[in-house]
Amino acid sequence: MNIVVCVKQVPDTNEVKIDPKTGTLIREGVPSIMNPDDKNALEEALRIKDAQGATVTVVSMGPPQAEKALREALGMGADRAILVADRAFAGADTLATSRALAAALGRLEYDVIFAGRQAIDGDTAQVGPELAEHLGIPQVTYVQKVEIGGKGLKVRRATEEGYEDLDVQTPVLLTAIKELNEPRYMSIADIFASAKKEVSVWSAADLGVDKALIGLMGSPTRVKKSQAKDAKREGILVSKGAKEAAEQVAYILREKHYV
């Protein structure tokens, strides 16, 4: 089985700050990490590899420093890593990003494509579904369980009402949520092995994509403003008996028109 996992290097949102004058993110000096949902996607691919054998390829689009996330993926046990990097990709929104990644995936053999549900720096949850559309393959989002069965997969998908159990055929794209698994740590053996592995770099020319459809030029999205969340206010401590405390809480909620 050939499995491709799409991963993204993102700024650690615990460290992100907003420029008060421009309203844009300040990325300088902010540590980068592998997107958490993507790490769950990678872990599931590696579990399938451990259970029945598979070749796991990780793909990321980003600047040269995104190689760090790919090296981490190799250290966790991935077999191959590809970085889609070119100045032409800069400024891409989700649509332009999915076009570039779809062009890269179109050059690979795959039975299953894993991606994280969404990236913590954008929270759009759009790239995975858009990839499936570009590639013309079925998709299942918000996946919380995967089993190999028969000629396809048995997948459990989380919904607002509960969950759905689905039987899907390959090729298929699955987007992972954190409930899917607990990602492993890099092993010493895989870290040493990954040091000998090459991270392939594919440019826009390598992919043969129309530059009018990628990067800032191919991005219809325009961000008007970014701002940090307001800090949470200090809570109110109610130190009374259960009945008196409940009455006071109910009064406060009514006073604020929450109930």
C-alpha positions in Angstrom: 0.0 0.0 0.0 1.2 3.5 -0.8 0.2 6.2 1.6 0.9 9.9 1.2 0.6 12.3 4.1 0.3 16.1 3.7 1.9 18.0 6.5 2.4 21.7 7.2 4.9 23.6 9.3 3.0 26.2 11.3 4.0 28.9 13.9 3.4 27.8 17.5 0.1 29.6 18.1 1.0 29.9 21.8 3.8 32.3 20.8 2.1 34.2 17.9 1.7 38.0 18.3 -0.2 40.5 16.2 1.4 43.8 14.9 -0.9 46.4 16.3 -0.3 48.8 13.4 -0.7 46.5 10.5 -2.9 43.8 12.0 -0.7 41.1 10.6 1.0 38.1 12.2 4.5 38.6 13.6 6.3 35.4 12.5 9.9 36.5 13.2 11.3 34.8 16.3 8.2 32.5 16.6 9.1 28.8 16.9 7.6 26.5 14.2 6.0 23.1 14.8 4.4 20.4 12.7 0.7 21.1 12.5 -0.9 18.9 15.3 -3.7 17.4 13.2 -1.2 16.5 10.5 0.8 14.7 13.1 -2.2 12.6 13.9 -2.6 11.9 10.1 1.1 10.8 9.9 0.7 8.6 13.0 -2.2 6.7 11.4 -0.3 6.2 8.2 2.6 4.8 10.3 0.3 2.5 12.2 -1.0 1.0 9.0 2.7 0.6 7.9 3.5 -1.2 11.1 0.5 -3.4 11.0 0.5 -4.6 7.4 3.3 -2.9 5.5 3.1 0.3 3.5 5.3 3.0 2.0 4.7 6.4 3.6 5.6 9.5 1.8 5.2 13.0 3.4 4.6 16.1 1.3 4.7 19.7 2.5 4.4 23.0 0.7 6.4 25.9 2.2 9.7 27.8 2.4 13.0 26.0 2.7 12.8 25.9 6.5 9.7 23.6 6.2 12.2 20.8 5.7 12.4 20.7 9.5 8.8 19.3 9.7 9.6 16.8 7.0 12.8 15.7 8.9 10.6 15.2 12.0 8.2 13.0 9.9 11.2 10.9 8.7 12.3 10.6 12.3 8.9 9.3 13.2 9.2 6.6 10.6 8.2 8.0 7.2 10.0 6.6 4.2 10.2 9.5 1.8 9.8 13.3 2.0 9.0 15.9 -0.6 9.1 19.7 -0.1 7.1 21.7 -2.6 9.0 25.0 -2.5 9.2 28.0 -4.9 8.8 31.7 -4.5 5.9 31.4 -7.0 3.9 29.7 -4.2 4.3 32.6 -1.8 1.1 34.2 -0.6 -1.1 31.2 -1.5 -4.6 30.9 0.0 -6.2 27.5 0.5 -7.3 27.2 -3.2 -3.8 28.0 -4.6 -2.2 25.8 -2.0 -4.4 22.9 -2.9 -3.7 23.4 -6.6 0.0 23.2 -6.0 -0.2 20.2 -3.7 -2.6 18.4 -6.1 0.0 18.8 -8.9 2.6 17.3 -6.6 0.4 14.4 -5.6 -0.5 13.8 -9.2 3.1 12.7 -9.7 2.9 10.1 -7.0 1.3 6.7 -6.6 -1.1 6.5 -3.7 -3.9 4.3 -2.3 -4.6 6.6 0.7 -3.9 10.3 1.2 -4.0 11.5 4.8 -4.1 15.1 5.9 -4.9 16.9 9.1 -8.4 18.3 9.5 -7.1 21.8 9.6 -4.0 23.9 10.3 -3.8 25.9 13.5 -2.6 29.0 11.7 -5.6 29.3 9.5 -8.3 26.9 10.9 -10.1 26.8 7.5 -10.3 22.9 7.1 -10.4 23.6 3.3 -7.2 22.2 1.8 -7.9 18.5 2.4 -11.3 18.6 0.7 -10.0 20.8 -2.1 -7.2 18.3 -2.8 -9.7 15.5 -3.1 -11.8 17.6 -5.6 -8.7 18.4 -7.7 -7.6 14.8 -7.8 -11.1 13.5 -8.4 -11.1 11.0 -5.5 -13.6 10.4 -2.7 -12.9 12.0 0.7 -13.9 11.4 4.4 -13.4 14.3 6.8 -13.1 14.4 10.6 -11.8 10.8 10.8 -11.5 9.4 14.3 -11.0 5.7 13.5 -9.5 3.7 10.5 -9.5 -0.1 9.9 -8.2 -2.0 6.9 -10.9 -4.4 5.7 -11.4 -6.3 2.5 -10.7 -4.3 -0.6 -11.0 -0.9 1.2 -11.1 0.8 4.6 -13.6 1.0 7.4 -13.7 4.6 8.6 -15.4 6.2 11.5 -16.2 9.9 11.0 -17.1 12.3 13.8 -20.2 14.4 13.4 -22.0 17.0 15.6 -24.6 14.3 16.4 -22.2 11.4 17.0 -20.4 9.5 14.4 -20.8 7.7 11.0 -19.3 4.3 10.1 -18.4 4.2 6.4 -16.9 1.6 4.0 -14.7 3.3 1.5 -12.7 2.1 -1.5 -9.2 3.4 -2.4 -7.9 5.7 -3.6 -9.4 8.0 -0.9 -8.4 11.1 1.0 -8.9 11.1 4.8 -8.6 14.1 7.1 -7.6 13.3 10.7 -8.7 14.7 14.0 -6.8 14.4 17.3 -9.1 11.7 18.6 -7.8 9.4 15.9 -4.6 8.4 17.9 -1.7 9.6 20.0 1.3 10.5 17.8 4.5 8.7 18.6 7.8 10.3 19.4 10.8 10.1 17.0 12.9 7.0 17.7 16.7 7.1 17.9 17.0 4.6 15.1 14.7 6.5 12.8 16.4 9.8 13.6 19.8 8.3 12.5 18.2 6.6 9.5 16.5 9.9 8.4 19.8 11.7 8.4 20.8 9.6 5.4 17.5 10.3 3.6 17.2 13.1 1.0 14.3 15.6 1.1 13.3 16.1 -2.5 12.5 19.7 -3.5 10.0 20.3 -6.3 9.6 23.7 -7.8 6.7 25.2 -9.8 8.6 24.3 -13.0 9.0 20.7 -11.9 5.2 20.5 -11.3 4.3 22.2 -14.6 1.7 24.4 -12.9 0.3 27.6 -14.4 1.7 30.4 -12.3 -1.5 32.3 -12.7 -3.2 29.7 -10.6 -0.8 29.5 -7.7 0.7 31.8 -5.1 -0.7 35.3 -4.5 -1.8 35.6 -8.1 -4.0 32.5 -8.0 -5.5 33.3 -4.6 -9.0 34.9 -4.6 -9.0 35.2 -0.8 -8.2 38.6 0.7 -7.6 39.0 4.5 -8.9 42.3 5.7 -7.6 42.1 9.2 -6.1 39.8 11.8 -6.3 40.3 15.6 -5.5 38.4 18.7 -8.2 37.1 21.0 -9.1 39.2 24.0 -7.5 37.9 27.2 -9.9 36.0 29.4 -11.1 38.0 32.4 -10.6 36.7 35.9 -13.5 34.5 37.0 -15.8 35.0 40.0 -15.3 32.6 42.9 -18.5 31.6 44.7 -17.7 30.2 48.2 -21.1 29.2 49.6 -23.2 26.2 50.2 -24.5 24.3 47.1 -28.0 25.9 47.2 -26.8 29.5 47.9 -24.0 29.2 45.3 -26.5 27.9 42.6 -28.8 30.8 43.4 -25.9 33.4 43.1 -24.7 31.9 39.8 -28.2 31.9 38.4 -28.5 35.6 39.4 -25.2 36.5 37.8 -26.2 34.7 34.5 -29.6 36.4 34.4 -28.0 39.8 35.1 -25.7 39.3 32.1 -28.6 38.1 30.0 -27.0 34.7 29.4 -30.2 33.0 30.6 
